[in-house]
Amino acid sequence: MLIVDDAATVRLYYRQVLETAGFAVEEAVNGMEALEKALSRPFDLLVVDVNMPRMDGYTLLRKVREAPDLRAVPAVMISTEAQAGDARRAYEAGANLYLVKPVRPEVLALDVRLMTGVPPGECPK
Amino acid sequence: MRETTPISPGEFAKFQEFFYRKTGLLFTEAKRYFVDRRLAERMQATGSASFRDYFTLLRFQASGTELQALVNLMTVNETYFYREQYQFKCLVDSMLDEVARTKKPGRPIRIWSVPCATGEEPYTLAIHLLEHWAQVDAFEIEILASDIDTAALDAARAGIYAARAVQYVPMTVRRRYFTELGDDRWQIIPELRRSIEFTRVNLHDRAEVARNGRFDVIFCRNLLIYFDEHSRRQAAESFFDVLYPGGFIGLGHSESMSRISSLFNVRRFPDAIVYQKPR
């Protein structure tokens, strides 16, 4: 899966949570880099921040949904914005799930398992 | 090693004054053996025939590389991961929650580790945040790590440690943030190394300190004990200038800000006593 966030500590935190849950993780520091990576090889999930330089999370999700090869890739958007309008904007851009930071590690791991279809008690591939 | 002419008391006094002026580090007569050995080593390395020649090089070399080489030799870098751990517990259980209450989510929280020596402290800070602070992903954490010793900074950036330095890091945590290199050596994973910015800073130079921006938390442990009263006060004032109002500073267990400066408020948290810039 691909973690997209401009903050190094946040990427590292999600990486630790998801690797501990058994997933293989790659990183991108903004939407532009994420789009390039996603177009070059398959990912089973995108974990996307909102505010990033060069290309923000909304734009990234819209471009992902426009790309035939990426249309079906599940995406979770994780944001510091907790207003109802922010979640609606994320879903309209193409998010499958919207979470508000801070996200508890067990919540993130469980949501990601559900989104990638890993049954309870089984290890991710 | 070639025999060198002993350094006279007058020469030592001149050197002492020069080195103090440049670095804020005061080496008294009591440290003569320590200083003489290091000066002899550098005199040999630079091919200086006498202390007088060496001192001329030290003072007038345009690049300042010899002064830096001597500084690297004169600073003590012995430390280890999780040293005085109660302060890191205090950071994640008390200080950061208070800092976070004054910030909008997503905004930067800036932490400064100085002197960072070979990196054990800033990496320990980062690991504690990642492992124990529930709001770690809600803010943009920036950890700046600084030292006057450029060789120590290079080692910090490489992040390779002997087993002795990591002995207090629990194995589960070690497996997450280190790669075992063999020969009892452990290296910090690249993602963690990249998350910390390492810079050279001379705390004696207020303008240089100011160039690093402002901070919410500063850790300056076991450095001020090497300074004289004047340098200690000056460093405290520099820290005061670069802290945000309400920002915290943690010192070593044997150091007390109250004995150095009255600028800060004492904060007694359950795990540690730290000092706070008034709001």
Chai-1 contact restraints between the chains, C-beta under 6 A:
chainA,res_idxA,chainB,res_idxB,connection_type,confidence,min_distance_angstrom,max_distance_angstrom,comment,restraint_id
A,A7,B,E140,contact,1.0,0.0,6.0,A-B,restraint_1
A,A8,B,R194,contact,1.0,0.0,6.0,A-B,restraint_2
A,A8,B,S195,contact,1.0,0.0,6.0,A-B,restraint_3
A,T9,B,I141,contact,1.0,0.0,6.0,A-B,restraint_4
A,T9,B,S195,contact,1.0,0.0,6.0,A-B,restraint_5
A,V10,B,D137,contact,1.0,0.0,6.0,A-B,restraint_6
A,L12,B,E191,contact,1.0,0.0,6.0,A-B,restraint_7
A,L12,B,S195,contact,1.0,0.0,6.0,A-B,restraint_8
A,Y13,B,L130,contact,1.0,0.0,6.0,A-B,restraint_9
A,Y13,B,V136,contact,1.0,0.0,6.0,A-B,restraint_10
A,Y13,B,D137,contact,1.0,0.0,6.0,A-B,restraint_11
A,Q16,B,R176,contact,1.0,0.0,6.0,A-B,restraint_12
A,T80,B,P105,contact,1.0,0.0,6.0,A-B,restraint_13
A,T80,B,G106,contact,1.0,0.0,6.0,A-B,restraint_14
A,T80,B,A138,contact,1.0,0.0,6.0,A-B,restraint_15
A,K101,B,D137,contact,1.0,0.0,6.0,A-B,restraint_16
A,K101,B,A138,contact,1.0,0.0,6.0,A-B,restraint_17
A,P102,B,A134,contact,1.0,0.0,6.0,A-B,restraint_18
A,P102,B,Q135,contact,1.0,0.0,6.0,A-B,restraint_19
A,P102,B,D137,contact,1.0,0.0,6.0,A-B,restraint_20
A,P102,B,A138,contact,1.0,0.0,6.0,A-B,restraint_21
